[in-house]
């Protein structure tokens, strides 16, 4: 973890740029652990602003088996994109990642998370403003929670950012898959304005900084 944090801090500086209720949460964690044992895959859920950017980056990472764009952290069922954009549902745009822990660790996923967006701006990423664009880590077990909180604490202490990190760390809730046209959006729409001027530069930066973590063709 120390090696990861040192590397993360240095990289962040260079780029300037995770009762009955208790019993229910425990059951969710047990189900997640069971799924991991059966499939060999684990789950990570992150929000870094617009999910088009997040999805495009993690799709290229070695050990990541799938990335799905969707909504989580809100209080209505089956929200639509239009409802989420209205800023009244409480949901964040996020991605659900299925990954192979034998090939990529949660720590490495966190490293990418903190590098590809600004975790110091509340409910905002660039010109995208609203609670749906908040920086958030939805943890699926206690280990993920501890790793996320420790990373934030030590990054703040290091002065890696000029402002405090405001990333929310919350228990993973129901994840709603976004509409079909949002999936693989960058790959399917590379010439669309937002993709060309916002998503593409982030993907290019990821490829340069994390070239050793890219999937092998």
N, C-alpha and C positions, 0 to 999 in steps of 0.2 A: 504493500500500500504506500510506503514511503517513497519507493521508486516512482510509482505512478503519480503521486502528488507532486514530486519534484519536477517530473517531466511535464505534467499538466500545467504547473505554475509557470515554468519557463516558456512553454509553448503559448500560453495565454498572454504573457507579457509581450511575446514576439508578435502575436497576431492582433494585440490590443482588442482583442475583440472589443437534482435527481430526490361481568353481568350477562345479559342475553346478547347484547351487542358484542361483547368480548367473545362469547362462544361462537357467534355467527362469523366473526372475523377469523377465528381459529379454524372453522370448517372450510372457509374459502382457501386459507393457506394450505390446509391438508389436501384439498382437492387439487390445488396447483402443484403440490409436491407429487401427488399421485400421477398427474398427467405427465410431469417431467420424467418420472420413473418409467412410465409406459412408452413414451415417445422418444426419450433421450433429449428432448428439447426443453428449454426454459423460456419464460416470458418476461419481457421488459416493456414498460409503457412510459413514453416520454412526450411532453409537449414543449416545443421550442418556438411557438409562433405558428405560422402557416404550415399545415401538414404536408403540403407539396414539397417544401424544402427538406423537411425531416425524412420523409419517405425516400426521396431521391438519394440522399446521402447514405442511409443505412442499407439500402438495396445493394450497394456496391461493396459492403464490408464482408470480409471472409468470416465464415461461421454463422452468418445471418441467413436463415432459411426462408423467412417471409417477413414482409412488412405490410401492414394494413392501415390505411388512414381511417380515422373515426373520431368519435366524441366521447368524453368521459368527464366525470366530476360534476355533473349537473343534477337537476332535480325533476326533470320530466322524462317520460319514457319515449323511446324512438324519435329523438329530435331530428328535424330536417336541417339542411345546411342554412336555409333561410332563417329558421328559428334560432339557430346558434348565432348567426350573424346579427340577429336583433339584440343580442347582449342581455337577454332576460332569462335564459335557460340555465345559466351557471356552468355550462359545459366548456371544456377547452378542446381546441383542435389538437389531436395527438395521434401517435402511431403505436400500434401494438406489434412488437417484434418477437418473433420466435427464433431462438438462436441455440446453437450447439455449444454448451459449456466446455466441451472438449477442444473446441476450436477458437472460441472467443470468450473472454470473461466478462462479467458484469462491470468490473472495474474499467475494462477497455471501452465498453459501451458508454459508461459515464464520461470517460475521457473525451470521446467524440461529442457527447451531449454538451459539455461545457465549452467546447471549442467552436461549435458551429452556430452558436447564437449568443446574444447578450443576456446573461442571467441577472443583470442589475436593473432592468427597466420593467417596472410593474405594469402588467396588462398592455405590453407594447413590444413590438419588434419593428424598428424602422417606422415606416408609414402605416403599418398595420396596428391599429389601436382598438383595444377592447378586451374584456376578460377572457374571451375565447382564444386570445393570443398570449396568454400568460405562460410563464416559464414554470413547468411543473414536472415532478417525478412521481409517478404512481407506483409505489412499491408493492411487490407481491408476496414478500416474506420479510421476516425480521432482519435477515442478513442484508437484503437490498436497502432496507431503511437505514441500517447502521452505516453502510458504505456511503450512501447518499449524504447523510447528515455529517459524517466525518469529513467528506470531501468539501462540503460547503464551509464547515467550520475552519478547516485548515487553509482553504483558498482565501477566505476573508482575513484570517490572521496573517497571511503572507503578503497581502497588499497586491495580489495579482490583478485586481480590478480597482479602479479609482473610486468606485462606489460599492456599498454592501450588496451581496447577492440576495435577491428576493425570490429565488426559486422556491416554489411550494413543494413540500414533501408530504404526500398524502397516501393513505391506504387505497390500493386499487379497487375501483368500483366497477359497475357494469360498463362494459365497453360497447358502444354502438358503432357498427361499421358504417362508414360514410357512403354516400351514393356512388354508384358504379363509375361515373365519369371522373370521380376524384382519385380513383385507384390508378397507380402508375402514371400520374398526370404529367410529370415532366417527360417521361419516356414517350408518351403519346402526343405531347404538345410542345416540342422543343422550341418552336418558333413563336409561340404565344408570347405576348409582351412581358408578362410577369415572369415567365420561365426564362426568357432570354436575358432579362436585366437583373433579376433577383435570384432565381434558383440556380441558374447556370454558374454564376461566380462562386456560389457556396459549394457547389459540387466540384468545381475546378480547384478550389482551395483545399477541400477534403482530399482530393486525389494527390495533391502535392504534399500535404502535411502527413497523410496517413498512407503513403504509397505502399508501405510494407504490410498494411492490413487489407489491401484490396483483394477481391476475389481473383483467383487465378483463372485465366481463360483456357 
